[in-house]
């Protein structure tokens, strides 16, 4: 298993398949994009599947989330999902995406074995979407969401970040829309993910702000009998049910004490935390011919050194230097 010195066991693996993205969200990267990883630096499909196999069969991982960048830009995605679905024991598999390519891929991904998707959508207004993402693709995301639901990639979760002066007034409208379309909405406090280091704690829309806004239109009841545990979202029942809404208070109420995640970057580095400054190289071990047992040992050693927290609750938090697009959310 992947255990750290605080007794936390990592059973959830986040795998970044690419650092590239077809949007330029203001809270993620500059308008001109970033310097992408060279193709030889990226893990191959075979290397990704091998590392996931080691994680599942040797290290106790039970959940795999494919991320990016934008994972739908990975040409071999469907094949990777299919091969991982054949593992014993079979991990639960999900995908975090901007939704633009889902209309054409949702059915194939479901057939390959993907269980569900998380789709990022911050606004119902096409003009605001264009301002936030610097791309006019709002309709593509809506089409992708519908395709995912129709393909059975459920529950379809919608991840939303509220930004001051842009979409901070949309929380009730977004929840009404999600309920009407049978999506599970999750609001996420804005985190320092931007490569241009423009994030500031002052003015951030907090979980408290979000809940206060939602309660102007809805009755929210804390989900009974559910311990948050390692789950990032705290969930509320909407107007007596059956729909729910989640709020991920990554900054104001981090869940580090119960974190069960380990991360694999697009170029084969183990990250014990999204905001860690240290990485452990598995790609070099793979390409030097190391056996599975040695790779598992390196991975265990990396997780043993995991720190107590992300540092996001520290007002003096400094953002990591490595662009988040290669690390995955």
N, C-alpha and C positions, 0 to 999 in steps of 0.2 A: 504494500500500500504506500501511498504518498502522504506521509505524516510529517508535521513540523514540530518544533520544540514547544509549541503551545498546545499540542494535542489535537490540532485541527487535521482532518483527513480530506485530501482533495479527491473528489469523485467526479467532478465536473470539468471537462476539458474544453477550452475554447481554442479553435484552430483558425488562424488567419490564413486564407488561401491566396490572397494577393494584397498588395498595397495600393492597387489602382482603384479609382472610383470614377463614375461618370457624372457625379455631382460635385459641386464646390461649396458645400455648406459653410456658412460664415463662422460657425463655431468649431469647425474641423480643420479647414485648410485654406490657404490663400487662393484668390481668384485664378491665378496662373497655374495652380496646382503645385506639385512637389517634384523633386527629383526621384523618379521611380527606381526601384531595385532592378538591377540587371537580371536578365532571365537566368543566367547560370547561378545566380545567388539564391534564387527561389528553390524551394523544395520541389522535386518532381512528384507526379501523382503517386508513383510507387513508394517514394520516401514518405509521403504523407500517410498513406495507408499503412505502411510498416510501423510508423511511430504510433498511430492510433491503435493498431493491433497490440503493440507492446503495452500501451497505456491500459487497454481493456483487459487483456489476458494476464498480464504480469503485475499491474500496478493498481488494480481495483477501480478503474474509471468506469462509470456506468452511464454517463451522459456526455454527448459530444455536440458542441455548437459550432457550426461553420460560420466564420465571419470574414471580414476584409479589413480595409478597403471594402469593395463590393464583391462578394463571393460569386455572384452570378456572372461576373466577367471571367471567371476561371473556366477555360474550355473543357476541362475534364471533370467538372463538378458532378454531373450525373453518374459517371463511372465511379468516382470516389465514394459517393453515397451508396451505390449498389454494392461495392466491395466491402464497405464497412458494415452494411446491413447483414452481410453473410458471416460476420464474426460470431464466435461463441465464447462467452455469452454476448448476445446482441445488445449494443448500447442504444439508449434512446437518442434520437438525432433530431436536431433542429437547425434552423438557419436564420441569421440576422441579415436583413437586406434592405435596400432602399425601395425595392418593389418594382423598379422600372422594367426589369426583364422577366417578371413573374408570369405575365400573361402567356408567354410562349413556353415557359419551362415548368410551370406548376404541376401539370399532369405527369410529366416525365419524372420529376423529382419524387412525387408521391409513389409512382410505380417502382422507382428505384429503392424506396424504403424510408424516405424522409418522413418524420412524424408530424412536424408543424413548423411554422415560420413566425418570426417577429419582423414587422415591417415598420420602418421609420417614416413618420408623417407628422409634421409639426403644425399644419394649418389646413383649413378647408378652403382658403381663398387662394386662387391661382396666382394673383399678383403678389401676395405675401410669400407664397412658395418660391416664386421666381426671385424675389429679393433675398430670401434665406439661402437658396441653393445655387443661385446664379444660372439656373437652367429652367426652361419652360417645359417641364415634364410632369406637371401635376396630374393630368389625365392618365398618364401611364401608370402612376402609382395607384390611383383608384382602380384602374383596370386590373392591375396585378393583385391587389387585395381581393377583389371579387373572384379572380381566377383561383387564388389560393384557397379561399373558402369553398368554392365549388369543387375543387379537387380533393377536399377532405383534409387539408393541412391545418387541422384545427386542434386546439383553439388558436385562431389567428389573433396574435397580439400586436397592437399598434403602439409603438414607442414615440412619445412626444416630448420635446423640449420647448419650454416657454421662454421667450426672449423679451426683455423689456423694450417697449415701444414698437414691437413688431406683431407678436401674436399673444401677448400676455392677457388679452381680453377674451380669448377663444375657448378657455377651458370648458365652460358649460356647453357651448355649441359642439365641441368635439365629443364630449361624453354623450350628448343626445344622439349625435350621428353614429357613434360606435354602438350604442344600444340598438338603434334602428337597423343596423347592418350585421348585428351579432358578432362584433369584434370585441376583444377585451382590451380596453385602453389602459395604458400605463404612462403616467407622467414621470419624467426623470429630471431631477435637478441638474442644471447645466454644470458640467465638469470642465476642468482645464484640459481640453483635448485639442485645442487649436495650435497648429504649428507656429503661428505668428505670435503666440503668447499674448493674446488680447483679453483673456479671461480675467475678470475681476470679481472678487467676492461681493463687494458693495454693489447693490442693485440687482443681484441675482434673485430670480423668482424661487422662493423656498417652498418646501412641502407645505408649510403652514399657509402660505399665500394661496397655493393651489387648492387646498381643501376649503379655505374660506370662500374662494370664488365658486367652487362646485356647489357648496351648500346654499348659495343664493337661489339655486333652482332645484336641487335634489336633496333627498334625505339619505345620508350616508351612515351605515351601521357597520362598526368593525366586524370583520368576519369572525364568527364564533368558533371556538375549538381549534383554531389554527395558530400554532406557534410560528413566528417568522423564521426562526432557525437560520439556515444559510440562504434562504430566499431573499433577494434584494428588495422585493416589493412588499409593502404593507398594503393589504387589500380591504376594501369596503364594499358591502352589499349596497346596491343602488335601488332606492325606493322599494325596499323589501324583497328584491330579487326578481328573477334569477341572475341578473347581470351584476358584474363586479367591475370595480375600477381599482387600479393599483397606483401607488406613489412610491418612487424610489428616491429616498432622501440620502443620496450618496455623500453629500457634503455636510448637511446639518445633522444627520443621524446615520453614520456609516455602519455597515454590518460586518466589519472586519473580524470581530471576535468569533464569528461562526462561518467565516469564508471557507468554501469547499472547492475553490477553483484553482486550476493550473492552466497556463496559457502557452501556446506554441505559436511563434511568429511565422510570418510568411517565408522567412529565410532560415527557419530551423532553430530558433533560440527559445529556450524555456524562460518564461517570465512567471515569477511567483505572484505578481500583482500587476494590475494594469498600469500602476504608477511607479513600479520598481525602477531603479536606475541600474540594477545589475541584471545580467543575462547569462545563461549557461548554454554553450554551443553543443547542440546535438547533431547538427548537420556535419560538422567535422568528423564526429565519431562514426556517423553513417557512412561517409565517403571514404573513411580510412579502413573500412572493413570490420568494425567492431561488432561482436555478436550481440544478440538481443539482451543477454544478461548484463553486459557491460553498459549498454545504453540505459537499461533500467536502473542500474546502480548510479549512473551520473544524474539521472532524473531525480531519484530519491535524495541524493545528496543536495541537489539544488533546492528541493522543497524543504529539506531540514533547516535550511538557512532563512526561511521566510520570516519577514519581520512581523511585528505584532499588528501593525496597521498601515494604511495607505498614506497617512499624513494629511489627508484632505480636511480633517477636523482641526488642523493647526492653522491659525490665521496667517502664519508666515510661510505657508506651503509654497514651495517652488516647483514649477512645472517640469516634467521630465523633458530631456533634450530630444529623444527619439520621436519622430512623427508617429502619431497614433494609428495611421492608416496601415502600417505594417504589423501592428500588434493585435488589433481586433478588440471589439467591444464586448 
